Amino acid sequence: MKSSVIIFPGSNCDRDMDVALKKFGFKNQMVWHNDQSIPKSDLIVLPGGFSYGDYLRCGSIASKSKIIKSVIDFANSGGLVLGICNGFQILTETGLLPGILQQNKYLNFICKNVFVKVKDKKNKYFNNIKKEILELHIAHNEGNYFCSEDEIKSLEDNNQIAVTYCNENGNDDDENNPNGAIKNIAGILNDKKNVLGMMPHPERMIDKYLSGEDGSLFFENLIGNLK
């Protein structure tokens, strides 16, 4: 399986993602934001970081990069596109995913491990995953997901809410919401379920000696579903 990670000025999780993808069997390629085409890929990843210093809005300038047209074309053709943290923000700015990522509820930068509950498994990202409650890492200032009432109804009706913040027992209530996101949303899918955006970082949780291994379950499951 081949993957491509897009690098923007200010990306800082691109190398982590490269390591994670290669560890679990992807032949990964790094693609510069100013390129106009993407090598043949089974998966495109928009990594975390602070693209263009988060000027204007997080992901706003990156969404106008030359490479984005190829990303949108790839997604519209059914290709898998994964956006993590800043990548999720970029996906909302491109219109590939609905809603926006606002500043965290208490206006603070959050950097800690959290639990998330897998809400929908009928997609290539979470189908057959071994655990429904995952411990992953978040590090963001603008992770507060928001969308209109019509959009949230559509997300719920079409089972597009991918993961929600919860505790270790799976309770996804307000007490377990780190950033104020509507409905505790940590990640969503598009209507075709080939585009996933989420704030938690699975690539930071792939080594039991350094952090944790629940991110390993995500990548193992993903490549298994693509074979």
N, C-alpha and C positions, 0 to 999 in steps of 0.2 A: 504494500500500500504506500502511495506517495502523498506527502503533505507539503504545504507551503505556509510559512509564517511571514506575514507582512511586517516590515520594520518601518516605523515612522520616526522622525526626529522626536526624541523624548520617550520612546519605548524603553522600558527597563525590565520587562519580563520575557522578552523575545528569546534570550539564550536559555532561560529556565524552561521555556516551552520546547525549544529545540532539543534539549537534553531529555525531557520527558517523552516526547514523541519517538525519539530514536531508541530510548530504553525499551519501549513496548512494541517496537517492530516497524515503525514508519520510516520510510526513506525521506527525510525532510530536506527541504530547500528553503533558504532565506531569500526573500524577495524585497527589494527596495521600493519605497513608496512612490518614487518618481518613475519606476518602470511602467510600461503600458500594457504588458501582457504577463500572464502567470504560466509557469511551466505546467505540463500535464499533472493534475493532482486529483486525489480522491477526497482531500480535505484541505480547506483553507482556514488558517487561524489568524485572527486579529488579537494580538497579545495585550497584556496589561502595561500600564505605564502612565506617562503624562504627555501624550502626543502634542507637539507644538506648545508645551508648557501650559496646557489647558486654557489658553487664551480664548476669549469670546465665551465659549461654552466647552465643556469637556467633549472632545471628539468632533467638534464642529469643523475645525480647519482640516483635520485628517480626512473627514468625509468628502472633501473636495480634492483629494490627492488624485494624481493621474491613474494610479492603480485601481482606484475604487470602481471605475466603470467595469473593469474585468471581473472584480469581485461580485458586483451586482449581476452581471451577465451569467456568471457561474452559478450564483444562487438561484436566479430565475430559471436556469436550465435544470434545476434539481440537485445541484452539487451541494455538499455539506460545507457550511460556513459556521465556525465557532468563534465567538467573541467573548473574551474574558476581561472583566473589569473595564478598563478603558476601551477594550474591544467591543464590549456590550454598549458602551456609550456611543461609539462610532456607528454601530449598527442601527441604533435609534435615530441618529442624525442622518443616515442615508435613507431611512424609510423602510429598510428591510425588516425592522421590528417596530411595533407601535410604542408610543409612550416616550417618556424622558427620564433621565436620571438627575435628580435634584440634589442640592446640598443636604447632608445628613441632618436629621431632625434637630439635634442639639448643636449643630454647627461645629462639630469636632471631627478630626481625622481619626478613623477607627482602624486599629491594627491588632487583630487577635484571631484565634480559632473560634469557629462557630459550627453549629450543627445545622444541616439542611435536610429536608425531607423530599424524596423523589415523589412527585405528584403525578407524573405521566410517564409510562414506559413504552408507549406505542410509537417509538422513534428509534433511530440508529444510535442515539447517545446513551439511552438508559435501558433499552430492551435487554432483559436477562441480567441486569446488574445484580450482584450478589447481596447487596445491602440496600435498604430503603432509607436509612438514616446515615448520612455521611458527615464526618468531621473534616471540614476544609478551612482554609485561611482566607480572611478578608483584609484588605488594606486600601481604604478609599476615603475620600472626603465627600464625594458625590455619588452615593450608592442608593439614595432614597428614590425608589422607582415610583413613578406616578403616571396615570393615564386617565382618560375621560371615563365617565360612567358607561358609555356605549362600548368603549374599548375593553374595559374590564369585564363587562358582560360577555363580549365576544371571546375573550381569552378563556373565561370559565366555561362557556358553552362548548367551545371547541377543544377543551383540554390542552390549552397552550401554555398554561402555567407549569413550568418544568420542575422547579424546586422552590421551596419556601424555607425561611428561617424557622428553626424550632429548637427545642432542647433535646437532650440525649434520649428522652422518651418519646419524641415526636410531637410534642405539643407546640403547635405553631400559632400561639396567641400573642397578644401585644407585649407581654413580659419577655418574650423571646425574639423581639424585633430590634435589631441593633441600630437601625438607621431611620426608622419611620416609614419604610416602604409600604405602599398600599397592599393589603392582603398578605403581608409578610413576604412579598415576592423577592426571591433571590435570583431567579432566572426564568426566561420565557422562550417559547418557540414561535416561529412564524406559522401561518395556517397550513403550510405543506409539511411542516416539522423537519425541514432540512437545515434551517438556520436556528442556532441556539445562542443566546446571549445570557451570561450570568456573571454576577459580581464575585463570587468565591473563586479562589485559585486552586484547581486540582493539581497543577504542575508543582505546587509547593509542598505537596503531601504525597511524595512517592518514595520516601525512605524512612523506615521505622527508627533509624538511629539519629536522624536529623530533625524529623518533624512528625511524621505519621504516614500511614499507608492508604488511607481511604481514596486519595487521588489516584492511586494505582488501579483501584477497582474501576474507576471511570475510564482510564485509558485502555486497560485490558479489555473491558467490555466494548468500547468503541471500535477498536481494531478487530475484535472478534466478530462484530456485527457487519463489518465491511468486507470480510473475507468471503 
